[in-house]
Amino acid sequence: MKAVVMVRPKDGILDPQGDAVRHSLRKHGFDVSGTRVGRLIDLELAADDRADAERQVERMCSELLANPLIESYEIVWKDA
């Protein structure tokens, strides 16, 4: 099973990298009012059971992949 985890800073949390990207885009003439920079994590799980895989990935996110105090995450499952 494959999952993609997208981790981003929560709203209201400073994002200096996002600010730098927005500034650069505006400097190049793009009308951008906001940017957030996060990270993308591709996972391949050896689980056969979808429910078990979902529990594992939720646990990975809450314990390791994202800091729940300052980051949010979204999980997208890839069926292939």
Beta strands, then each sheet from edge to edge (+ up, - down):
strand 1: 2-9
strand 2: 39-44
strand 3: 71-78
sheet 1: 2+ 1- 3+
end
